[in-house]
Amino acid sequence: VSLNIYDILGKKVRTLVNSNLPAGYHSAHWDGKSDTGIQVSSGLYICVLKGHQNSQKTKIILVK
């Protein structure tokens, strides 16, 4: 399972999850920082969740 955050241009900003997870409910929290630890700008981001056989995308808005 992977859970990544992308900016509106398609550049990966942050990887929140990248591991095997058992079936069930899970949660993740994004602190608004990039993988390098820098606070990203306010704006529209795309959250992409990928499993073994499917994927799901959702838009999120970061407001400082």
C-alpha positions in Angstrom: 0.0 0.0 0.0 1.3 3.5 -0.8 -0.2 6.9 0.1 1.5 9.8 -1.6 0.8 13.5 -1.9 1.4 15.3 -5.2 1.3 19.0 -6.1 -1.0 20.2 -8.8 1.8 19.8 -11.4 2.1 16.1 -10.6 5.4 16.3 -8.6 5.5 14.0 -5.6 5.6 16.1 -2.4 5.4 13.5 0.3 5.1 9.7 0.9 3.0 9.0 3.9 2.7 5.2 3.7 4.8 2.7 1.7 4.4 -0.7 3.3 2.4 -3.9 3.5 -0.7 -3.4 5.7 -3.3 -6.0 6.8 -6.9 -5.6 5.7 -8.8 -3.2 7.9 -9.1 0.5 8.7 -6.0 2.6 8.8 -5.3 6.3 9.1 -2.5 8.7 8.1 -1.7 12.3 9.0 0.1 14.9 6.8 1.7 17.7 8.6 2.0 19.9 5.4 5.7 19.2 5.0 7.5 17.7 2.0 9.7 14.6 2.2 12.6 16.9 2.8 10.9 18.5 5.9 10.1 21.8 4.3 6.6 23.3 4.9 4.8 23.4 1.5 2.7 26.3 0.2 -1.0 26.6 0.7 -2.9 25.2 -2.3 -4.4 22.2 -4.0 -2.8 18.8 -3.7 -3.7 15.3 -4.9 -3.7 12.4 -2.5 -3.1 9.0 -4.2 -3.8 5.8 -2.4 -2.6 2.6 -4.2 -3.3 -0.9 -3.2 -2.4 -4.2 -4.8 -5.3 -4.1 -7.3 -6.8 -0.6 -7.2 -6.0 3.0 -6.6 -8.0 6.1 -5.5 -7.3 9.8 -5.8 -8.7 12.7 -3.9 -8.1 16.4 -4.0 -7.1 18.1 -0.7 -6.6 21.8 0.0 -3.9 22.9 2.4 -4.6 26.1 4.2 -2.0 27.7 6.5 
